[in-house]
Amino acid sequence: MKEFLVKEIEPDSFFSKTVYLDNSYVLVTPEMLFTKDLADILKKWSFSKVLSDGEPSKEYTNDNAGDALTDNNSIKDLSENTDADKLIEAEQVYKTFLFFIENLFVKMAVSNELDNKKLMERIKDLVEYIKEDRRYVMRVFRNIEPEPDKNYLASHSVRSTILAIIIGINLKLPNHRLIELAVAAILHEVGMLRLPSNLYLQDKPLSDQEKKAITTHTILGYSMLKAFDFPLAICHAALEHHERENGTGYPRKISGEKIGLYSKIIAVACSYEALSSKRPHKEAKDAYSVMLELLRSGGKQYDDTVIRSLVLSLSLYPIGLYVLLSNGKKGQVVDINPDKPRFPVVQIFGEFTPDGKLKTVQTAPDVLTIVRPLNHTEMEN
């Protein structure tokens, strides 16, 4: 098969024969357009070329009609979920759910409306998806940077919810409690909808008066959720997610066991997301530095059990993090080693297995270790 550079394929072209991403994944068949969106996704995931025996054209042609349906290898490719397949699917799930939450928040802000049933259905689907494909969701999570001046509340809430669900799974919460936790996490900041957006979107530090105004969002959120008849545990999560283990939080300065479990989980998820994402007034920290910061705050600000669950779920070098290895290779953390959180599984960029897939390696003490995190700019060079 011939190689085609993605950047040179004209958007919305038809290929006369099936296009493959590698030796095991059908990307498009002759009946399907090779769209700009597809090209952008491939570039984002560092796939610079595709394979095909056909040629691209603005007009639909098919040199061998039905070959994707009659060739045994093609049938196998279409039925298998490869790494690239899963990444594209995870990105679609993430973006679709984010779009739903953006619209939900708009309705709440403008007309004080909330469709509890539809929200619950979407949350159930998200929980089930994360239970099956957590590591792909986290890789998408790290590669889609939220826009700091647009839809802040929606992106923060969605990302915090994904983390909260992952922590809840590690804590072995039953399914009905995972769903309740996820609802609490997606709605934990709704009180912000009652405050001027310039309070949390401005590109300079808040004044003391502005900080005081921001703290009211916990009480406002609690009141809003009670008015929508949500269970008390969900309402309390909105009220308590800024409380801290040592009693230094707000609004009630409660501590330890007085803080609900959902609130403890959301506090860690919310803080991890906020520290690792760019905001109008600050740059994002890399995920490894954020994990170290949270570990240092364990017992003082955050529940130790919840922090431990986060580390065991994502590793000390969280899934999705770009890293430099001790052998000089660059890669991305793609899975954990539950027994050794310091030594996760890393996918190496530019190296392939005999069947054409990107190579993955298990880091290990004195064999292959992570030297340091890399940013997006370093990965592109």
For each residue, the residues with C-beta under 8 A, 3 or more apart:
1: 20 51 52 53
2: 51 52 53
3: 49 50 51
4: 8 9 19 49 50 51 52 56
5: 8 9 48 49
6: 9 39 42 43 47 48 49 50
7: 39 43 48
8: 4 5
9: 4 5 6 13 34 39 50 56
10: 13 56 58
11: 34 35 36 39
12: 33 34 35 36 58
13: 9 10 33 34 56 57 58
14: 30 31 32 33 34 56 57 58 59 60 61
15: 18 19 28 30 34 52 54 55 56 57
16: 30 54 55 57 61 62 63
17: 30 52 53 54 62 63 64 67
18: 15 26 28 29 30 52 53 54 67 68 74
19: 4 15 26 27 28 29 34 50 51 52 54
20: 1 23 25 26 27 50 51 52 77
21: 25 26 27 42 47 50 51 82 84
22: 25 51 82 84 352 355 356 357
23: 20 51 355 356 357
24: 77 80 82 355 356 357
25: 20 21 22 77 80 82 84 85
26: 18 19 20 21 29 68 74 77 78
27: 19 20 21 38 50
28: 15 18 19 32 33 34 38
29: 18 19 26 32 68
30: 14 15 16 17 18 54 60 61 62 63 65 68
31: 14 60 62
32: 14 28 29
33: 12 13 14 28
34: 9 11 12 13 14 15 19 28 38 39 56
35: 11 12 38 39
36: 11 12 39 40
37: 40 41
38: 27 28 34 35 41 42
39: 6 7 9 11 34 35 36 42 43
40: 36 37 43 44
41: 37 38 44 45 88 91
42: 6 21 38 39 45 47 48 50
43: 6 7 39 40 46 47 48
44: 40 41 143
45: 41 42 84 87 88 143
46: 43 349 379
47: 6 21 42 43 50 84
48: 5 6 7 42 43
49: 3 4 5 6
50: 3 4 6 9 19 20 21 27 42 47
51: 1 2 3 4 19 20 21 22 23
52: 1 2 4 15 17 18 19 20 55
53: 1 2 17 18 63
54: 15 16 17 18 19 30 63
55: 15 16 52
56: 4 9 10 13 14 15 34
57: 13 14 15 16 60 61
58: 10 12 13 14
59: 14
60: 14 30 31 57
61: 14 16 30 57
62: 16 17 30 31 65
63: 16 17 30 53 54
64: 17 67
65: 30 62
66: 69 70
67: 17 18 64 70 71 74
68: 18 26 29 30 71 74 78
69: 66 74 75
70: 66 67 74
71: 67 68 74 75
72: 75 76
73: 76 77
74: 18 26 67 68 69 70 71 77 78
75: 69 71 72 78 79
76: 72 73 79 80
77: 20 24 25 26 73 74 80
78: 26 68 74 75
79: 75 76
80: 24 25 76 77 85
81: 85 86 89
82: 21 22 24 25 85 86 357
83: 86 87 347 357 358
84: 21 22 25 45 47 87 88
85: 25 80 81 82 88 89
86: 81 82 83 89 90 133 136
87: 45 83 84 90 91 136 139 140
88: 41 45 84 85 91 92
89: 81 85 86 92 93 133 136
90: 86 87 93 94 133 136 137 139 140
91: 41 87 88 94 95 140 144
92: 88 89 95 96
93: 89 90 96 97 126 129 137
94: 90 91 97 98 137 140 141 144 158
95: 91 92 98 99 144
96: 92 93 99 100
97: 93 94 100 101 122 126 158
98: 94 95 101 102 151 154 155 158
99: 95 96 102 103
100: 96 97 103 104 122
101: 97 98 104 105 154 157 158 186
102: 98 99 105 106 151 154
103: 99 100 106 107
104: 100 101 107 108 114 115 119
105: 101 102 108 109 153 154 157 190 193
106: 102 103 109 110
107: 103 104 110 111 113 114
108: 104 105 111 112 113 114 190 193 224
109: 105 106 193
110: 106 107
111: 107 108
112: 108
113: 107 108
114: 104 107 108 119 228
115: 104 118 119
116: 119 120 228 229 230
117: 120 121
118: 115 121 122
119: 104 114 115 116 122 123 183 186
120: 116 117 123 124 179 183
121: 117 118 124 125
122: 97 100 118 119 125 126
123: 119 120 126 127 179 182 183 186
124: 120 121 127 128 179
125: 121 122 128 129
126: 93 97 122 123 129 130 161 162 165 182
127: 123 124 130 131 165 175 178 179 182
128: 124 125 131 132
129: 93 125 126 132 133 137
130: 126 127 133 134 137 162 165 166 169
131: 127 128 134 169
132: 128 129
133: 86 89 90 129 130 136 137
134: 130 131 137 138 166 169 313 319
135: 138 139 319 334 335 336
136: 86 87 89 90 133 139 140
137: 90 93 94 129 130 133 134 140 141 162
138: 134 135 141 142 162 166 314 318 319 320
139: 87 90 135 136 142 143 319 320 332 334
140: 87 90 91 94 136 137 143 144 320
141: 94 137 138 144 159 162 320
142: 138 139 287 318 319 320 321
143: 44 45 139 140 320
144: 91 94 95 140 141
145: 277 278 284
146: 151 152 155 156 159 277 278
147: 150 151 155
148: 152 277 278 279 280
149: 152 201 280
150: 147
151: 98 102 146 147 154 155
152: 146 148 149 155 156 200 201 279
153: 105 156 157 189 192 193 200
154: 98 101 102 105 151 157 158
155: 98 146 147 151 152 158 159 277
156: 146 152 153 159 160 189 270 273 274 277
157: 101 105 153 154 160 161 185 186 187 188 189
158: 94 97 98 101 154 155 161 162 186
159: 141 146 155 156 162 163 273 277
160: 156 157 163 164 185 188 266 269 270 273
161: 126 157 158 164 165 182 185 186 269
162: 126 130 137 138 141 158 159 165 166
163: 159 160 166 167 268 269 272 273 310
164: 160 161 167 168 181 182 184 185 265 266 269
165: 126 127 130 161 162 168 169 178 181 182 185
166: 130 134 138 162 163 169 170 310 313 314
167: 163 164 170 171 265 268 269 306 309 310 313
168: 164 165 171 173 177 178 181 182 265
169: 130 131 134 165 166 172 173 178 313
170: 166 167 309 310 312 313
171: 167 168 265 305 306 309
172: 169
173: 168 169 177 178 181
174: 177 178
175: 127 178 179
176: 179 180
177: 168 173 174 180 181
178: 127 165 168 169 173 174 175 181 182
179: 120 123 124 127 175 176 182 183
180: 176 177 183 184 231 233 234 262
181: 164 165 168 173 177 178 184 185 237 262 265 266
182: 123 126 127 161 164 165 168 178 179 185 186
183: 119 120 123 179 180 186 187 230 234
184: 164 180 181 187 188 233 234 237 238 262 266
185: 157 160 161 164 165 181 182 188 237 262 265 266 269
186: 101 119 123 157 158 161 182 183
187: 157 183 184 190 221 225 230 234 237 238
188: 157 160 184 185 221 237 238 241 266 270
189: 153 156 157 192 217 221 238
190: 105 108 187 193 220 221 224 225 238
191: 194 195 216 217 218 219 220 221 222 223 224 238
192: 153 189 195 200 217 220 221
193: 105 108 109 153 190 224
194: 191 217 220 224
195: 191 192 199 200 213 214 216 217 220
196: 199
197: 200 201
198: 201 202
199: 195 196 202 206 210 213 214
200: 152 153 192 195 197 214
201: 149 152 197 198 280
202: 198 199 206 280 281
203: 280 281
204: 281
205: 281
206: 199 202 210 211 214
207: 210 211
208: 211 212
209: 212 213
210: 199 206 207 213 214
211: 206 207 208 214 215
212: 208 209 215 216
213: 195 199 209 210 216
214: 195 199 200 206 210 211 217
215: 211 212 218 242 250 251
216: 191 195 212 213 219 220 251
217: 189 191 192 194 195 214 220 221
218: 191 215 221 222 238 239 240 241 242 250 251
219: 191 216 222 223 239 251
220: 190 191 192 194 195 216 217 223 224
221: 187 188 189 190 191 192 217 218 224 225 238 239
222: 191 218 219 225 226 235 236 238 239
223: 191 219 220 226 227
224: 108 190 191 193 194 220 221 227 228 238
225: 187 190 221 222 228 230 234 235 238
226: 222 223 229 230 235
227: 223 224
228: 114 116 224 225
229: 116 226
230: 116 183 187 225 226 234 235
231: 180 234 235
232: 235 236
233: 180 184 236 237 260 262
234: 180 183 184 187 225 230 231 237 238 262
235: 222 225 226 230 231 232 238 239
236: 222 232 233 239 240 260 262 263
237: 181 184 185 187 188 233 234 240 241 260 262 263 266
238: 184 187 188 189 190 191 218 221 222 224 225 234 235 241
239: 218 219 221 222 235 236 251 252 263
240: 218 236 237 243 252 254 259 260 263
241: 188 218 237 238 263 266 267 270
242: 215 218 249 250 251 267
243: 240 249 250 252 253 254 255 259 263 267
244: 247 248 249 255 267 300 301 302
245: 255 256 259 299 300 301 302 303
246: 255 300 301
247: 244 253 254 255 256
248: 244 253 301
249: 242 243 244 253 254 301
250: 215 218 242 243 253
251: 215 216 218 219 239 242
252: 239 240 243
253: 243 247 248 249 250
254: 240 243 247 249 258 259
255: 243 244 245 246 247 258 259
256: 245 247 259
257:
258: 254 255
259: 240 243 245 254 255 256 263 264 267 303
260: 233 236 237 240 263 264
261: 264 265
262: 180 181 184 185 233 234 236 237 265 266
263: 236 237 239 240 241 243 259 260 266 267
264: 259 260 261 267 268 302 303 306
265: 164 167 168 171 181 185 261 262 268 269 306
266: 160 164 181 184 185 188 237 241 262 263 269 270
267: 241 242 243 244 259 263 264 270 271 301 302 303 306
268: 163 167 264 265 271 272 294 302 303 306 307 310
269: 160 161 163 164 167 185 265 266 272 273 310
270: 156 160 188 241 266 267 273 274
271: 267 268 274 275 294 302
272: 163 268 269 275 276 290 291 294 310
273: 156 159 160 163 269 270 276 277
274: 156 270 271 277 279
275: 271 272 284 285 290 293 294
276: 272 273 284 285 286 287 290
277: 145 146 148 155 156 159 273 274 284
278: 145 146 148 282 283 284
279: 148 152 274 282 284
280: 148 149 201 202 203
281: 202 203 204 205
282: 278 279
283: 278
284: 145 275 276 277 278 279
285: 275 276 289 290 293
286: 276 289 290 321 373 375
287: 142 276 290 291 314 317 318 320 321 373
288: 291 292 316 317 318 321 372 373
289: 285 286 292 293 373
290: 272 275 276 285 286 287 293 294 318
291: 272 287 288 294 295 310 311 314 316 317 318
292: 288 289 295 296 316
293: 275 285 289 290 296 297
294: 268 271 272 275 290 291 297 298 302 307 310
295: 291 292 298 307 311
296: 292 293
297: 293 294 300 301 302
298: 294 295 301 302 303 304 307 308
299: 245 302 304
300: 244 245 246 297
301: 244 245 246 248 249 267 297 298
302: 244 245 264 267 268 271 294 297 298 299 306 307
303: 245 259 264 267 268 298 306 307
304: 298 299 307 308
305: 171 308 309
306: 167 171 264 265 267 268 302 303 309 310
307: 268 294 295 298 302 303 304 310 311
308: 298 304 305 311 312
309: 167 170 171 305 306 312 313
310: 163 166 167 170 268 269 272 291 294 306 307 313 314
311: 291 295 307 308 314 315 316 341
312: 170 308 309 315 336 338 341
313: 134 166 167 169 170 309 310 336
314: 138 166 287 291 310 311 318 319 336
315: 311 312 318 319 333 336 337 341 342 343 344
316: 288 291 292 311 341 342 344
317: 287 288 291 321 323 333 342 344 370 373
318: 138 142 287 288 290 291 314 315 321 333
319: 134 135 138 139 142 314 315 333 334 335 336 344
320: 138 139 140 141 142 143 287 332 333
321: 142 286 287 288 317 318 332 333 373
322: 330 331 332 373 374 375 376 378 379
323: 317 330 331 332 333 346 370 371 372 373 374
324: 328 329 330 370 371 372 373 374 378
325: 328 329 330 331 346 348 361 363 368 369 370 371
326: 368 369 370 371
327: 368
328: 324 325
329: 324 325 348 349 350 351
330: 322 323 324 325 348 349 350 374 378 379
331: 322 323 325 346 347 348 349 361
332: 139 320 321 322 323 346 347 349
333: 315 317 318 319 320 321 323 344 345 346 347 370
334: 135 139 319 344 345 346 347 360
335: 135 319 344 345 360
336: 135 312 313 314 315 319 341 344 345
337: 315 340 341 343 344 345 362 363
338: 312 341
339:
340: 337 343 364 365
341: 311 312 315 316 336 337 338 344
342: 315 316 317
343: 315 337 340 362 363 364 365 369 370
344: 315 316 317 319 333 334 335 336 337 341 363 370
345: 333 334 335 336 337 360 361 362 363
346: 323 325 331 332 333 334 360 361 363 370
347: 83 331 332 333 334 358 359 360
348: 325 329 330 331 351 358 359 360 361
349: 46 329 330 331 332 358 379
350: 329 330
351: 329 348 358 359
352: 22 356 357 358 359
353: 356 357 358 359
354:
355: 22 23 24
356: 22 23 24 352 353
357: 22 23 24 82 83 352 353
358: 83 347 348 349 351 352 353
359: 347 348 351 352 353
360: 334 335 345 346 347 348
361: 325 331 345 346 348 368
362: 337 343 345 368
363: 325 337 343 344 345 346 367 368 369 370
364: 340 343 367 368 369
365: 340 343 369
366: 369
367: 363 364
368: 325 326 327 361 362 363 364
369: 325 326 343 363 364 365 366
370: 317 323 324 325 326 333 343 344 346 363 373
371: 323 324 325 326
372: 288 323 324
373: 286 287 288 289 317 321 322 323 324 370
374: 322 323 324 330 378 379
375: 286 322 378 379
376: 322 379 380
377: 380 381
378: 322 324 330 374 375 381
379: 46 322 330 349 374 375 376
380: 376 377
381: 377 378
